[in-house]
């Protein structure tokens, strides 16, 4: 999957997939997006750095991999990002 996106697109996609922002920490550029998950060894959150216009391809790929490991498939991810 070849997706190019920034923090705004990523946060919108995470919310569409059912993640919620952890608002406990204010005043930081890093925001945790959590999801109810009970897969052993998999963290139930993704940390997003705010105000990034475009992530480099490696970082974007890492975010996609983190979403996949939480049980989402390519079709769900592409739909959340508005692709296809």
PDB file with SEQRES, HELIX, SHEET and CRYST1 records, atoms N, CA, C and O in Angstrom:
SEQRES   1 A   84  UNK UNK UNK UNK UNK UNK UNK UNK UNK UNK UNK UNK UNK          
SEQRES   2 A   84  UNK UNK UNK UNK UNK UNK UNK UNK UNK UNK UNK UNK UNK          
SEQRES   3 A   84  UNK UNK UNK UNK UNK UNK UNK UNK UNK UNK UNK UNK UNK          
SEQRES   4 A   84  UNK UNK UNK UNK UNK UNK UNK UNK UNK UNK UNK UNK UNK          
SEQRES   5 A   84  UNK UNK UNK UNK UNK UNK UNK UNK UNK UNK UNK UNK UNK          
SEQRES   6 A   84  UNK UNK UNK UNK UNK UNK UNK UNK UNK UNK UNK UNK UNK          
SEQRES   7 A   84  UNK UNK UNK UNK UNK UNK                                      
HELIX    1 AA1 UNK A    7  UNK A   16  1                                  10    
HELIX    2 AA2 UNK A   57  UNK A   69  1                                  13    
HELIX    3 AA3 UNK A   74  UNK A   80  1                                   7    
SHEET    1 AA1 2 UNK A  30  UNK A  34  0                                        
SHEET    2 AA1 2 UNK A  45  UNK A  49 -1                                        
CRYST1    1.000    1.000    1.000  90.00  90.00  90.00 P 1           1          
ATOM      1  N   UNK A   1       0.846  -1.170   0.000  1.00  0.00           N  
ATOM      2  CA  UNK A   1       0.000   0.000   0.000  1.00  0.00           C  
ATOM      3  C   UNK A   1       0.895   1.238   0.000  1.00  0.00           C  
ATOM      4  O   UNK A   1       1.807   1.355   0.819  1.00  0.00           O  
ATOM      5  N   UNK A   2       0.633   2.132  -0.899  1.00  0.00           N  
ATOM      6  CA  UNK A   2       1.448   3.336  -1.025  1.00  0.00           C  
ATOM      7  C   UNK A   2       0.585   4.542  -0.661  1.00  0.00           C  
ATOM      8  O   UNK A   2      -0.144   5.076  -1.498  1.00  0.00           O  
ATOM      9  N   UNK A   3       0.681   4.959   0.591  1.00  0.00           N  
ATOM     10  CA  UNK A   3      -0.086   6.106   1.047  1.00  0.00           C  
ATOM     11  C   UNK A   3       0.849   7.226   1.453  1.00  0.00           C  
ATOM     12  O   UNK A   3       1.861   6.994   2.115  1.00  0.00           O  
ATOM     13  N   UNK A   4       0.512   8.429   1.058  1.00  0.00           N  
ATOM     14  CA  UNK A   4       1.251   9.614   1.473  1.00  0.00           C  
ATOM     15  C   UNK A   4       0.298  10.458   2.290  1.00  0.00           C  
ATOM     16  O   UNK A   4      -0.774  10.830   1.813  1.00  0.00           O  
ATOM     17  N   UNK A   5       0.685  10.766   3.531  1.00  0.00           N  
ATOM     18  CA  UNK A   5      -0.220  11.495   4.402  1.00  0.00           C  
ATOM     19  C   UNK A   5       0.554  12.245   5.473  1.00  0.00           C  
ATOM     20  O   UNK A   5       1.731  11.985   5.720  1.00  0.00           O  
ATOM     21  N   UNK A   6      -0.143  13.181   6.099  1.00  0.00           N  
ATOM     22  CA  UNK A   6       0.399  13.940   7.217  1.00  0.00           C  
ATOM     23  C   UNK A   6      -0.386  13.618   8.474  1.00  0.00           C  
ATOM     24  O   UNK A   6      -1.212  12.705   8.482  1.00  0.00           O  
ATOM     25  N   UNK A   7      -0.129  14.369   9.536  1.00  0.00           N  
ATOM     26  CA  UNK A   7      -0.768  14.068  10.819  1.00  0.00           C  
ATOM     27  C   UNK A   7      -2.285  14.289  10.787  1.00  0.00           C  
ATOM     28  O   UNK A   7      -3.025  13.558  11.444  1.00  0.00           O  
ATOM     29  N   UNK A   8      -2.753  15.284  10.035  1.00  0.00           N  
ATOM     30  CA  UNK A   8      -4.200  15.520   9.967  1.00  0.00           C  
ATOM     31  C   UNK A   8      -4.917  14.333   9.339  1.00  0.00           C  
ATOM     32  O   UNK A   8      -5.929  13.865   9.861  1.00  0.00           O  
ATOM     33  N   UNK A   9      -4.390  13.847   8.213  1.00  0.00           N  
ATOM     34  CA  UNK A   9      -5.007  12.704   7.536  1.00  0.00           C  
ATOM     35  C   UNK A   9      -4.933  11.458   8.412  1.00  0.00           C  
ATOM     36  O   UNK A   9      -5.879  10.672   8.460  1.00  0.00           O  
ATOM     37  N   UNK A  10      -3.812  11.279   9.103  1.00  0.00           N  
ATOM     38  CA  UNK A  10      -3.643  10.116   9.966  1.00  0.00           C  
ATOM     39  C   UNK A  10      -4.644  10.140  11.119  1.00  0.00           C  
ATOM     40  O   UNK A  10      -5.274   9.123  11.409  1.00  0.00           O  
ATOM     41  N   UNK A  11      -4.797  11.270  11.769  1.00  0.00           N  
ATOM     42  CA  UNK A  11      -5.726  11.331  12.900  1.00  0.00           C  
ATOM     43  C   UNK A  11      -7.173  11.120  12.448  1.00  0.00           C  
ATOM     44  O   UNK A  11      -7.944  10.460  13.144  1.00  0.00           O  
ATOM     45  N   UNK A  12      -7.545  11.668  11.301  1.00  0.00           N  
ATOM     46  CA  UNK A  12      -8.900  11.454  10.775  1.00  0.00           C  
ATOM     47  C   UNK A  12      -9.133   9.969  10.490  1.00  0.00           C  
ATOM     48  O   UNK A  12     -10.198   9.434  10.797  1.00  0.00           O  
ATOM     49  N   UNK A  13      -8.134   9.309   9.903  1.00  0.00           N  
ATOM     50  CA  UNK A  13      -8.257   7.884   9.590  1.00  0.00           C  
ATOM     51  C   UNK A  13      -8.352   7.053  10.870  1.00  0.00           C  
ATOM     52  O   UNK A  13      -9.149   6.118  10.942  1.00  0.00           O  
ATOM     53  N   UNK A  14      -7.551   7.384  11.873  1.00  0.00           N  
ATOM     54  CA  UNK A  14      -7.598   6.638  13.135  1.00  0.00           C  
ATOM     55  C   UNK A  14      -8.962   6.770  13.797  1.00  0.00           C  
ATOM     56  O   UNK A  14      -9.490   5.796  14.334  1.00  0.00           O  
ATOM     57  N   UNK A  15      -9.527   7.950  13.762  1.00  0.00           N  
ATOM     58  CA  UNK A  15     -10.857   8.158  14.345  1.00  0.00           C  
ATOM     59  C   UNK A  15     -11.912   7.350  13.583  1.00  0.00           C  
ATOM     60  O   UNK A  15     -12.807   6.768  14.197  1.00  0.00           O  
ATOM     61  N   UNK A  16     -11.814   7.311  12.251  1.00  0.00           N  
ATOM     62  CA  UNK A  16     -12.746   6.512  11.445  1.00  0.00           C  
ATOM     63  C   UNK A  16     -12.635   5.030  11.778  1.00  0.00           C  
ATOM     64  O   UNK A  16     -13.615   4.292  11.685  1.00  0.00           O  
ATOM     65  N   UNK A  17     -11.433   4.595  12.169  1.00  0.00           N  
ATOM     66  CA  UNK A  17     -11.216   3.189  12.516  1.00  0.00           C  
ATOM     67  C   UNK A  17     -11.623   2.868  13.959  1.00  0.00           C  
ATOM     68  O   UNK A  17     -11.599   1.705  14.362  1.00  0.00           O  
ATOM     69  N   UNK A  18     -11.994   3.880  14.729  1.00  0.00           N  
ATOM     70  CA  UNK A  18     -12.470   3.636  16.081  1.00  0.00           C  
ATOM     71  C   UNK A  18     -11.507   4.018  17.194  1.00  0.00           C  
ATOM     72  O   UNK A  18     -11.771   3.723  18.360  1.00  0.00           O  
ATOM     73  N   UNK A  19     -10.408   4.660  16.865  1.00  0.00           N  
ATOM     74  CA  UNK A  19      -9.461   5.123  17.881  1.00  0.00           C  
ATOM     75  C   UNK A  19      -9.990   6.405  18.527  1.00  0.00           C  
ATOM     76  O   UNK A  19     -10.720   7.170  17.897  1.00  0.00           O  
ATOM     77  N   UNK A  20      -9.622   6.629  19.772  1.00  0.00           N  
ATOM     78  CA  UNK A  20      -9.994   7.848  20.494  1.00  0.00           C  
ATOM     79  C   UNK A  20      -8.733   8.527  21.011  1.00  0.00           C  
ATOM     80  O   UNK A  20      -7.793   7.859  21.441  1.00  0.00           O  
ATOM     81  N   UNK A  21      -8.718   9.850  20.967  1.00  0.00           N  
ATOM     82  CA  UNK A  21      -7.566  10.607  21.455  1.00  0.00           C  
ATOM     83  C   UNK A  21      -7.516  10.552  22.975  1.00  0.00           C  
ATOM     84  O   UNK A  21      -8.532  10.718  23.650  1.00  0.00           O  
ATOM     85  N   UNK A  22      -6.326  10.319  23.499  1.00  0.00           N  
ATOM     86  CA  UNK A  22      -6.095  10.355  24.941  1.00  0.00           C  
ATOM     87  C   UNK A  22      -5.747  11.796  25.291  1.00  0.00           C  
ATOM     88  O   UNK A  22      -4.639  12.255  25.015  1.00  0.00           O  
ATOM     89  N   UNK A  23      -6.681  12.499  25.891  1.00  0.00           N  
ATOM     90  CA  UNK A  23      -6.507  13.931  26.145  1.00  0.00           C  
ATOM     91  C   UNK A  23      -5.930  14.233  27.527  1.00  0.00           C  
ATOM     92  O   UNK A  23      -5.963  15.382  27.966  1.00  0.00           O  
ATOM     93  N   UNK A  24      -5.407  13.228  28.214  1.00  0.00           N  
ATOM     94  CA  UNK A  24      -4.834  13.439  29.544  1.00  0.00           C  
ATOM     95  C   UNK A  24      -3.603  14.331  29.501  1.00  0.00           C  
ATOM     96  O   UNK A  24      -3.344  15.096  30.430  1.00  0.00           O  
ATOM     97  N   UNK A  25      -2.852  14.224  28.421  1.00  0.00           N  
ATOM     98  CA  UNK A  25      -1.607  14.977  28.308  1.00  0.00           C  
ATOM     99  C   UNK A  25      -1.818  16.182  27.408  1.00  0.00           C  
ATOM    100  O   UNK A  25      -2.025  16.031  26.204  1.00  0.00           O  
ATOM    101  N   UNK A  26      -1.767  17.356  27.972  1.00  0.00           N  
ATOM    102  CA  UNK A  26      -1.909  18.548  27.153  1.00  0.00           C  
ATOM    103  C   UNK A  26      -0.591  19.298  27.123  1.00  0.00           C  
ATOM    104  O   UNK A  26       0.238  19.138  28.019  1.00  0.00           O  
ATOM    105  N   UNK A  27      -0.395  20.108  26.106  1.00  0.00           N  
ATOM    106  CA  UNK A  27       0.829  20.883  25.997  1.00  0.00           C  
ATOM    107  C   UNK A  27       1.968  20.122  25.355  1.00  0.00           C  
ATOM    108  O   UNK A  27       3.125  20.527  25.471  1.00  0.00           O  
ATOM    109  N   UNK A  28       1.663  19.030  24.681  1.00  0.00           N  
ATOM    110  CA  UNK A  28       2.697  18.250  24.004  1.00  0.00           C  
ATOM    111  C   UNK A  28       2.297  18.048  22.547  1.00  0.00           C  
ATOM    112  O   UNK A  28       1.115  18.102  22.206  1.00  0.00           O  
ATOM    113  N   UNK A  29       3.271  17.820  21.707  1.00  0.00           N  
ATOM    114  CA  UNK A  29       2.974  17.618  20.291  1.00  0.00           C  
ATOM    115  C   UNK A  29       2.682  16.145  19.978  1.00  0.00           C  
ATOM    116  O   UNK A  29       2.302  15.821  18.853  1.00  0.00           O  
ATOM    117  N   UNK A  30       2.853  15.267  20.942  1.00  0.00           N  
ATOM    118  CA  UNK A  30       2.577  13.846  20.757  1.00  0.00           C  
ATOM    119  C   UNK A  30       1.230  13.513  21.383  1.00  0.00           C  
ATOM    120  O   UNK A  30       0.978  13.827  22.546  1.00  0.00           O  
ATOM    121  N   UNK A  31       0.371  12.875  20.600  1.00  0.00           N  
ATOM    122  CA  UNK A  31      -0.953  12.501  21.091  1.00  0.00           C  
ATOM    123  C   UNK A  31      -1.136  10.998  20.901  1.00  0.00           C  
ATOM    124  O   UNK A  31      -0.857  10.463  19.828  1.00  0.00           O  
ATOM    125  N   UNK A  32      -1.606  10.324  21.945  1.00  0.00           N  
ATOM    126  CA  UNK A  32      -1.897   8.894  21.858  1.00  0.00           C  
ATOM    127  C   UNK A  32      -3.331   8.714  21.380  1.00  0.00           C  
ATOM    128  O   UNK A  32      -4.250   9.360  21.882  1.00  0.00           O  
ATOM    129  N   UNK A  33      -3.509   7.841  20.416  1.00  0.00           N  
ATOM    130  CA  UNK A  33      -4.831   7.442  19.947  1.00  0.00           C  
ATOM    131  C   UNK A  33      -5.018   5.990  20.352  1.00  0.00           C  
ATOM    132  O   UNK A  33      -4.300   5.105  19.887  1.00  0.00           O  
ATOM    133  N   UNK A  34      -5.999   5.757  21.230  1.00  0.00           N  
ATOM    134  CA  UNK A  34      -6.205   4.440  21.839  1.00  0.00           C  
ATOM    135  C   UNK A  34      -7.410   3.732  21.226  1.00  0.00           C  
ATOM    136  O   UNK A  34      -8.331   4.359  20.704  1.00  0.00           O  
ATOM    137  N   UNK A  35      -7.369   2.406  21.308  1.00  0.00           N  
ATOM    138  CA  UNK A  35      -8.482   1.575  20.849  1.00  0.00           C  
ATOM    139  C   UNK A  35      -8.612   0.406  21.812  1.00  0.00           C  
ATOM    140  O   UNK A  35      -7.617  -0.062  22.365  1.00  0.00           O  
ATOM    141  N   UNK A  36      -9.843  -0.070  22.015  1.00  0.00           N  
ATOM    142  CA  UNK A  36     -10.045  -1.264  22.839  1.00  0.00           C  
ATOM    143  C   UNK A  36      -9.453  -2.451  22.089  1.00  0.00           C  
ATOM    144  O   UNK A  36      -9.863  -2.776  20.974  1.00  0.00           O  
ATOM    145  N   UNK A  37      -8.488  -3.081  22.724  1.00  0.00           N  
ATOM    146  CA  UNK A  37      -7.757  -4.151  22.052  1.00  0.00           C  
ATOM    147  C   UNK A  37      -7.282  -5.138  23.095  1.00  0.00           C  
ATOM    148  O   UNK A  37      -6.804  -4.742  24.158  1.00  0.00           O  
ATOM    149  N   UNK A  38      -7.409  -6.405  22.803  1.00  0.00           N  
ATOM    150  CA  UNK A  38      -6.915  -7.411  23.738  1.00  0.00           C  
ATOM    151  C   UNK A  38      -6.092  -8.458  23.007  1.00  0.00           C  
ATOM    152  O   UNK A  38      -6.310  -9.658  23.173  1.00  0.00           O  
ATOM    153  N   UNK A  39      -5.150  -8.002  22.201  1.00  0.00           N  
ATOM    154  CA  UNK A  39      -4.224  -8.899  21.526  1.00  0.00           C  
ATOM    155  C   UNK A  39      -2.936  -8.898  22.341  1.00  0.00           C  
ATOM    156  O   UNK A  39      -2.292  -7.857  22.470  1.00  0.00           O  
ATOM    157  N   UNK A  40      -2.552 -10.049  22.894  1.00  0.00           N  
ATOM    158  CA  UNK A  40      -1.339 -10.095  23.723  1.00  0.00           C  
ATOM    159  C   UNK A  40      -0.111  -9.597  22.963  1.00  0.00           C  
ATOM    160  O   UNK A  40       0.130  -9.993  21.822  1.00  0.00           O  
ATOM    161  N   UNK A  41       0.655  -8.730  23.607  1.00  0.00           N  
ATOM    162  CA  UNK A  41       1.888  -8.222  23.023  1.00  0.00           C  
ATOM    163  C   UNK A  41       1.718  -7.034  22.096  1.00  0.00           C  
ATOM    164  O   UNK A  41       2.705  -6.527  21.564  1.00  0.00           O  
ATOM    165  N   UNK A  42       0.485  -6.575  21.889  1.00  0.00           N  
ATOM    166  CA  UNK A  42       0.229  -5.441  20.998  1.00  0.00           C  
ATOM    167  C   UNK A  42      -0.278  -4.269  21.838  1.00  0.00           C  
ATOM    168  O   UNK A  42      -1.262  -4.394  22.567  1.00  0.00           O  
ATOM    169  N   UNK A  43       0.395  -3.148  21.728  1.00  0.00           N  
ATOM    170  CA  UNK A  43      -0.021  -1.967  22.477  1.00  0.00           C  
ATOM    171  C   UNK A  43      -1.349  -1.441  21.920  1.00  0.00           C  
ATOM    172  O   UNK A  43      -1.533  -1.405  20.703  1.00  0.00           O  
ATOM    173  N   UNK A  44      -2.270  -1.034  22.791  1.00  0.00           N  
ATOM    174  CA  UNK A  44      -3.595  -0.586  22.331  1.00  0.00           C  
ATOM    175  C   UNK A  44      -3.635   0.893  21.944  1.00  0.00           C  
ATOM    176  O   UNK A  44      -4.675   1.537  22.080  1.00  0.00           O  
ATOM    177  N   UNK A  45      -2.537   1.425  21.473  1.00  0.00           N  
ATOM    178  CA  UNK A  45      -2.511   2.830  21.077  1.00  0.00           C  
ATOM    179  C   UNK A  45      -1.477   3.062  19.993  1.00  0.00           C  
ATOM    180  O   UNK A  45      -0.579   2.249  19.773  1.00  0.00           O  
ATOM    181  N   UNK A  46      -1.631   4.207  19.314  1.00  0.00           N  
ATOM    182  CA  UNK A  46      -0.659   4.695  18.334  1.00  0.00           C  
ATOM    183  C   UNK A  46      -0.350   6.124  18.720  1.00  0.00           C  
ATOM    184  O   UNK A  46      -1.261   6.913  18.967  1.00  0.00           O  
ATOM    185  N   UNK A  47       0.927   6.466  18.777  1.00  0.00           N  
ATOM    186  CA  UNK A  47       1.337   7.818  19.122  1.00  0.00           C  
ATOM    187  C   UNK A  47       1.575   8.611  17.847  1.00  0.00           C  
ATOM    188  O   UNK A  47       2.352   8.203  16.984  1.00  0.00           O  
ATOM    189  N   UNK A  48       0.896   9.748  17.739  1.00  0.00           N  
ATOM    190  CA  UNK A  48       0.978  10.588  16.545  1.00  0.00           C  
ATOM    191  C   UNK A  48       1.643  11.911  16.913  1.00  0.00           C  
ATOM    192  O   UNK A  48       1.277  12.551  17.899  1.00  0.00           O  
ATOM    193  N   UNK A  49       2.621  12.308  16.111  1.00  0.00           N  
ATOM    194  CA  UNK A  49       3.254  13.619  16.275  1.00  0.00           C  
ATOM    195  C   UNK A  49       2.417  14.607  15.485  1.00  0.00           C  
ATOM    196  O   UNK A  49       2.227  14.440  14.280  1.00  0.00           O  
ATOM    197  N   UNK A  50       1.915  15.638  16.158  1.00  0.00           N  
ATOM    198  CA  UNK A  50       1.052  16.611  15.507  1.00  0.00           C  
ATOM    199  C   UNK A  50       1.800  17.575  14.610  1.00  0.00           C  
ATOM    200  O   UNK A  50       3.022  17.701  14.697  1.00  0.00           O  
ATOM    201  N   UNK A  51       1.067  18.247  13.757  1.00  0.00           N  
ATOM    202  CA  UNK A  51       1.576  19.303  12.873  1.00  0.00           C  
ATOM    203  C   UNK A  51       2.635  18.845  11.878  1.00  0.00           C  
ATOM    204  O   UNK A  51       3.557  19.600  11.570  1.00  0.00           O  
ATOM    205  N   UNK A  52       2.518  17.625  11.374  1.00  0.00           N  
ATOM    206  CA  UNK A  52       3.425  17.147  10.333  1.00  0.00           C  
ATOM    207  C   UNK A  52       2.657  17.182   9.019  1.00  0.00           C  
ATOM    208  O   UNK A  52       1.621  16.530   8.883  1.00  0.00           O  
ATOM    209  N   UNK A  53       3.166  17.949   8.046  1.00  0.00           N  
ATOM    210  CA  UNK A  53       2.457  18.070   6.760  1.00  0.00           C  
ATOM    211  C   UNK A  53       2.507  16.770   5.972  1.00  0.00           C  
ATOM    212  O   UNK A  53       1.486  16.338   5.438  1.00  0.00           O  
ATOM    213  N   UNK A  54       3.661  16.144   5.888  1.00  0.00           N  
ATOM    214  CA  UNK A  54       3.837  14.866   5.191  1.00  0.00           C  
ATOM    215  C   UNK A  54       4.893  14.044   5.911  1.00  0.00           C  
ATOM    216  O   UNK A  54       6.021  14.491   6.118  1.00  0.00           O  
ATOM    217  N   UNK A  55       4.500  12.824   6.291  1.00  0.00           N  
ATOM    218  CA  UNK A  55       5.475  11.908   6.876  1.00  0.00           C  
ATOM    219  C   UNK A  55       6.345  11.342   5.753  1.00  0.00           C  
ATOM    220  O   UNK A  55       5.881  11.163   4.627  1.00  0.00           O  
ATOM    221  N   UNK A  56       7.608  11.063   6.071  1.00  0.00           N  
ATOM    222  CA  UNK A  56       8.464  10.428   5.070  1.00  0.00           C  
ATOM    223  C   UNK A  56       7.933   9.007   4.835  1.00  0.00           C  
ATOM    224  O   UNK A  56       7.229   8.470   5.690  1.00  0.00           O  
ATOM    225  N   UNK A  57       8.257   8.393   3.697  1.00  0.00           N  
ATOM    226  CA  UNK A  57       7.692   7.076   3.358  1.00  0.00           C  
ATOM    227  C   UNK A  57       7.919   6.006   4.429  1.00  0.00           C  
ATOM    228  O   UNK A  57       7.038   5.181   4.672  1.00  0.00           O  
ATOM    229  N   UNK A  58       9.084   6.011   5.067  1.00  0.00           N  
ATOM    230  CA  UNK A  58       9.363   5.008   6.097  1.00  0.00           C  
ATOM    231  C   UNK A  58       8.435   5.182   7.297  1.00  0.00           C  
ATOM    232  O   UNK A  58       7.877   4.205   7.797  1.00  0.00           O  
ATOM    233  N   UNK A  59       8.268   6.409   7.755  1.00  0.00           N  
ATOM    234  CA  UNK A  59       7.398   6.682   8.904  1.00  0.00           C  
ATOM    235  C   UNK A  59       5.943   6.360   8.569  1.00  0.00           C  
ATOM    236  O   UNK A  59       5.231   5.783   9.390  1.00  0.00           O  
ATOM    237  N   UNK A  60       5.501   6.731   7.368  1.00  0.00           N  
ATOM    238  CA  UNK A  60       4.136   6.426   6.939  1.00  0.00           C  
ATOM    239  C   UNK A  60       3.914   4.915   6.930  1.00  0.00           C  
ATOM    240  O   UNK A  60       2.872   4.433   7.375  1.00  0.00           O  
ATOM    241  N   UNK A  61       4.886   4.178   6.427  1.00  0.00           N  
ATOM    242  CA  UNK A  61       4.799   2.722   6.397  1.00  0.00           C  
ATOM    243  C   UNK A  61       4.730   2.136   7.807  1.00  0.00           C  
ATOM    244  O   UNK A  61       4.010   1.165   8.042  1.00  0.00           O  
ATOM    245  N   UNK A  62       5.472   2.720   8.736  1.00  0.00           N  
ATOM    246  CA  UNK A  62       5.436   2.257  10.133  1.00  0.00           C  
ATOM    247  C   UNK A  62       4.055   2.471  10.750  1.00  0.00           C  
ATOM    248  O   UNK A  62       3.566   1.612  11.483  1.00  0.00           O  
ATOM    249  N   UNK A  63       3.425   3.606  10.461  1.00  0.00           N  
ATOM    250  CA  UNK A  63       2.074   3.849  10.969  1.00  0.00           C  
ATOM    251  C   UNK A  63       1.096   2.827  10.398  1.00  0.00           C  
ATOM    252  O   UNK A  63       0.257   2.302  11.130  1.00  0.00           O  
ATOM    253  N   UNK A  64       1.192   2.540   9.112  1.00  0.00           N  
ATOM    254  CA  UNK A  64       0.307   1.555   8.477  1.00  0.00           C  
ATOM    255  C   UNK A  64       0.518   0.191   9.116  1.00  0.00           C  
ATOM    256  O   UNK A  64      -0.447  -0.529   9.370  1.00  0.00           O  
ATOM    257  N   UNK A  65       1.772  -0.172   9.380  1.00  0.00           N  
ATOM    258  CA  UNK A  65       2.069  -1.454  10.025  1.00  0.00           C  
ATOM    259  C   UNK A  65       1.475  -1.519  11.427  1.00  0.00           C  
ATOM    260  O   UNK A  65       0.955  -2.558  11.834  1.00  0.00           O  
ATOM    261  N   UNK A  66       1.550  -0.417  12.167  1.00  0.00           N  
ATOM    262  CA  UNK A  66       0.970  -0.382  13.512  1.00  0.00           C  
ATOM    263  C   UNK A  66      -0.549  -0.566  13.460  1.00  0.00           C  
ATOM    264  O   UNK A  66      -1.129  -1.246  14.307  1.00  0.00           O  
ATOM    265  N   UNK A  67      -1.181   0.043  12.466  1.00  0.00           N  
ATOM    266  CA  UNK A  67      -2.636  -0.113  12.318  1.00  0.00           C  
ATOM    267  C   UNK A  67      -2.972  -1.559  11.969  1.00  0.00           C  
ATOM    268  O   UNK A  67      -3.919  -2.125  12.515  1.00  0.00           O  
ATOM    269  N   UNK A  68      -2.198  -2.164  11.058  1.00  0.00           N  
ATOM    270  CA  UNK A  68      -2.419  -3.560  10.664  1.00  0.00           C  
ATOM    271  C   UNK A  68      -2.283  -4.511  11.856  1.00  0.00           C  
ATOM    272  O   UNK A  68      -3.078  -5.440  12.005  1.00  0.00           O  
ATOM    273  N   UNK A  69      -1.279  -4.281  12.700  1.00  0.00           N  
ATOM    274  CA  UNK A  69      -1.060  -5.196  13.819  1.00  0.00           C  
ATOM    275  C   UNK A  69      -2.203  -5.130  14.839  1.00  0.00           C  
ATOM    276  O   UNK A  69      -2.329  -6.005  15.696  1.00  0.00           O  
ATOM    277  N   UNK A  70      -3.010  -4.117  14.743  1.00  0.00           N  
ATOM    278  CA  UNK A  70      -4.164  -3.992  15.632  1.00  0.00           C  
ATOM    279  C   UNK A  70      -5.406  -4.652  15.040  1.00  0.00           C  
ATOM    280  O   UNK A  70      -6.499  -4.527  15.593  1.00  0.00           O  
ATOM    281  N   UNK A  71      -5.244  -5.353  13.920  1.00  0.00           N  
ATOM    282  CA  UNK A  71      -6.322  -6.168  13.373  1.00  0.00           C  
ATOM    283  C   UNK A  71      -7.029  -5.618  12.160  1.00  0.00           C  
ATOM    284  O   UNK A  71      -8.005  -6.215  11.706  1.00  0.00           O  
ATOM    285  N   UNK A  72      -6.580  -4.507  11.616  1.00  0.00           N  
ATOM    286  CA  UNK A  72      -7.220  -3.926  10.434  1.00  0.00           C  
ATOM    287  C   UNK A  72      -6.532  -4.415   9.166  1.00  0.00           C  
ATOM    288  O   UNK A  72      -5.315  -4.602   9.141  1.00  0.00           O  
ATOM    289  N   UNK A  73      -7.327  -4.622   8.106  1.00  0.00           N  
ATOM    290  CA  UNK A  73      -6.747  -5.061   6.838  1.00  0.00           C  
ATOM    291  C   UNK A  73      -6.554  -3.869   5.898  1.00  0.00           C  
ATOM    292  O   UNK A  73      -6.993  -2.756   6.188  1.00  0.00           O  
ATOM    293  N   UNK A  74      -5.891  -4.122   4.768  1.00  0.00           N  
ATOM    294  CA  UNK A  74      -5.577  -3.046   3.818  1.00  0.00           C  
ATOM    295  C   UNK A  74      -6.827  -2.329   3.318  1.00  0.00           C  
ATOM    296  O   UNK A  74      -6.819  -1.108   3.159  1.00  0.00           O  
ATOM    297  N   UNK A  75      -7.897  -3.074   3.071  1.00  0.00           N  
ATOM    298  CA  UNK A  75      -9.125  -2.467   2.559  1.00  0.00           C  
ATOM    299  C   UNK A  75      -9.713  -1.486   3.582  1.00  0.00           C  
ATOM    300  O   UNK A  75     -10.139  -0.389   3.220  1.00  0.00           O  
ATOM    301  N   UNK A  76      -9.732  -1.881   4.845  1.00  0.00           N  
ATOM    302  CA  UNK A  76     -10.246  -1.000   5.899  1.00  0.00           C  
ATOM    303  C   UNK A  76      -9.380   0.257   6.036  1.00  0.00           C  
ATOM    304  O   UNK A  76      -9.895   1.361   6.213  1.00  0.00           O  
ATOM    305  N   UNK A  77      -8.074   0.073   5.952  1.00  0.00           N  
ATOM    306  CA  UNK A  77      -7.148   1.190   6.092  1.00  0.00           C  
ATOM    307  C   UNK A  77      -7.300   2.159   4.919  1.00  0.00           C  
ATOM    308  O   UNK A  77      -7.355   3.372   5.120  1.00  0.00           O  
ATOM    309  N   UNK A  78      -7.366   1.632   3.703  1.00  0.00           N  
ATOM    310  CA  UNK A  78      -7.525   2.483   2.528  1.00  0.00           C  
ATOM    311  C   UNK A  78      -8.848   3.258   2.597  1.00  0.00           C  
ATOM    312  O   UNK A  78      -8.900   4.434   2.238  1.00  0.00           O  
ATOM    313  N   UNK A  79      -9.900   2.604   3.053  1.00  0.00           N  
ATOM    314  CA  UNK A  79     -11.203   3.264   3.185  1.00  0.00           C  
ATOM    315  C   UNK A  79     -11.121   4.391   4.218  1.00  0.00           C  
ATOM    316  O   UNK A  79     -11.673   5.470   4.001  1.00  0.00           O  
ATOM    317  N   UNK A  80     -10.439   4.150   5.332  1.00  0.00           N  
ATOM    318  CA  UNK A  80     -10.307   5.167   6.374  1.00  0.00           C  
ATOM    319  C   UNK A  80      -9.537   6.387   5.883  1.00  0.00           C  
ATOM    320  O   UNK A  80      -9.817   7.511   6.299  1.00  0.00           O  
ATOM    321  N   UNK A  81      -8.570   6.164   5.000  1.00  0.00           N  
ATOM    322  CA  UNK A  81      -7.790   7.263   4.433  1.00  0.00           C  
ATOM    323  C   UNK A  81      -8.477   7.882   3.221  1.00  0.00           C  
ATOM    324  O   UNK A  81      -7.978   8.855   2.656  1.00  0.00           O  
ATOM    325  N   UNK A  82      -9.630   7.322   2.815  1.00  0.00           N  
ATOM    326  CA  UNK A  82     -10.366   7.882   1.686  1.00  0.00           C  
ATOM    327  C   UNK A  82      -9.820   7.439   0.342  1.00  0.00           C  
ATOM    328  O   UNK A  82     -10.093   8.075  -0.676  1.00  0.00           O  
ATOM    329  N   UNK A  83      -9.056   6.362   0.324  1.00  0.00           N  
ATOM    330  CA  UNK A  83      -8.537   5.820  -0.934  1.00  0.00           C  
ATOM    331  C   UNK A  83      -9.475   4.729  -1.411  1.00  0.00           C  
ATOM    332  O   UNK A  83      -9.990   3.953  -0.605  1.00  0.00           O  
ATOM    333  N   UNK A  84      -9.700   4.663  -2.714  1.00  0.00           N  
ATOM    334  CA  UNK A  84     -10.567   3.698  -3.381  1.00  0.00           C  
ATOM    335  C   UNK A  84     -12.001   3.878  -3.072  1.00  0.00           C  
ATOM    336  O   UNK A  84     -12.839   3.128  -3.571  1.00  0.00           O  
TER     337      UNK A  84                                                      
END                                                                             
